[in-house]
Amino acid sequence: MNPDVTFNTLLLSAAIAFVLGALPVAYTIGRLNGINVFKVGSRQAGATNIWREVSRKQGVIVTIFDATKGVTAIVMARQLGLEGVELLVPTFAAVAGHWNSPFTKFKGGDGVVTLMGTSIGIYPMVVFLGLLIGTIFSAVMNRKLNYPSLWGGIVGYAVFIGLSFRPGSDIDPNVVYGLAGMGLAIMLHSMYFHKRHRDYFRIEESAEDDAEPTFRQDRLG
């Protein structure tokens, strides 16, 4: 920890990270393609919803930008002198901004990719390997799981934790615990959102069930 870092410094880093995390990338990409992400799919502003409702290409673009938001938050925090566990402050703030963006009336997404971005900013090589494996898992299971980006994040962090505690690792365990805690918070946030808005998904599933026989009839006809 840097003894020169004051409460005001932490507060400033948190404010910067919150604004970066709140930038409505997915919402903007959706609007540019004629879609309101808060009214389709998962009703969240994230890469997975754009991937499914707009296109894979646009989903990749959102992923890159959301990750960049996280990386930038850590880079800015380091410029202010933060290091070690202090970097968990802008990490949390960036995810909180993504959850509750003031630019979209305090609506947002899960924050998985933003958390991955902050983690890359803290421990680039180790997190990148976990991110790569998690991304592959998410892409493969995209149509088989309800929350592929969330599960991809869990797999990626499992790899990260395993590598962090390998013999000879110089990674601060407290940072690992903090990042893992944020991953758990994101999972609980996602579960709460889907429980709170379960009617959205019932309506969507009902619409899909009603449309399926017609589709089959058209194909057979």
C-alpha positions, 0 to 999 in steps of 0.5 A, a space after each residue: 500500500 502507498 502511504 501517500 494515498 489519502 481518503 480523498 485520493 481513494 474517493 477521486 479514483 472511485 468517482 473516475 471509475 464509477 463514471 467509466 463503468 457507467 458509460 452506456 456502451 451496450 445501450 448505445 450500440 443497441 440504439 444505433 441498431 434500432 434496439 432498446 436493450 432494456 426491452 429485449 432479451 435479458 433486459 440488461 445492458 451487456 455484451 451477451 444481450 447485444 450478442 443475442 439481440 443485435 449480432 455477434 460482431 456488435 457483441 464483441 465490440 461491446 465486450 472490448 469497450 466494457 473491458 476497456 472501461 475496467 482497464 482504464 479505471 485501474 490505469 487511472 487509479 495507478 496514476 493517482 498512486 493506488 496499488 495492491 488492495 487499494 485497487 479494489 476501490 476503483 474495481 468496485 466503483 467501476 462495477 457499481 457504475 455499470 450496474 446503475 448507470 446515471 446515463 440510463 436512469 440507473 439501469 445497467 448490466 451484470 458487470 462481468 466484463 467490466 470486472 474482467 477489465 479491472 482485473 486485467 489492469 491489476 494482474 494482466 497476464 494471469 487474468 488474461 489466461 483466465 479470461 481467455 478460457 472463460 470467454 471460450 467457455 461462454 462462447 461455446 455454451 452461449 445457447 445452452 446456458 441462461 447466463 453464459 457471460 456469468 458462467 464464463 466469468 466464474 470459470 475464468 475466475 476459477 482459473 485465475 484463483 488457481 494460478 494465483 495460489 500456485 507455488 511461487 506466485 507473487 500475487 497478493 491473496 487479499 486482492 484475490 479474495 477481493 476480486 473473488 468477492 466481487 465476482 460473487 457479488 455480481 452473481 448475486 446481483 444477476 440472480 436478484 435481477 432475474 428473480 425481481 423481473 421474472 415476469 419479463 422472461 415468462 412473457 418471452 418464453 410464452 411468446 416463443 412457445 406460441 410462435 414455435 408451432 406456426 414456424 413449424 407449420 410454415 416450414 412443413 407447408 
